[in-house]
Structure formats: C-alpha cells, structure tokens
C-alpha cells in the first residue's frame, strides 16, 4: 500500500467515521467505536462483508489516532496472510 493510499484511508476514516477497503487478499472495515477507539473487521472478500458473513478476525483498537488504528487492522490482515488465511 502506498503512502497516498494509506492517507486516503485515514482521511476517509476521520471524515466519515468509517472506511472499507481491499488490502491484498482481504477486505477491511473500520469504524469509530462508541466507547472510543476503533472497531474493525477483516473479511476474506468484499462479498462476505456485504453478505454480513462472519469476519476472519478483528477487534477493537483502543487508540484515538486513526493512522494507528489503520495499521493495527493492516497488521491483522498481514498475519492472516502469513498463516495462509
């Protein structure tokens, strides 16, 4: 992912309070959590996300810094890829 792509994702998250995007083999959804921080899910595909199927992994990133949250969920995706998922 380029710096420009990463910046667009972060800016969208800050402006819209949620963002969805494809990253390598996964589809990621991140939104602001009502309790603070960011809630995110990593799916096998956009189709699974749209069909409201279970995500592969995800959770809450308890930071107020959007770029840190984006990197947190990108790391989850990278870990899943390393594990062949």
Secondary structure, DSSP 8 states (H G I E B T S, - for coil): --HHHHHHHHHHHHHHSEEEEEETTEEEEEEE-TTSSEEEEEES-HHHHHTT---SEEEEE--S-HHHHHHHHHHHHHHHHHTT-
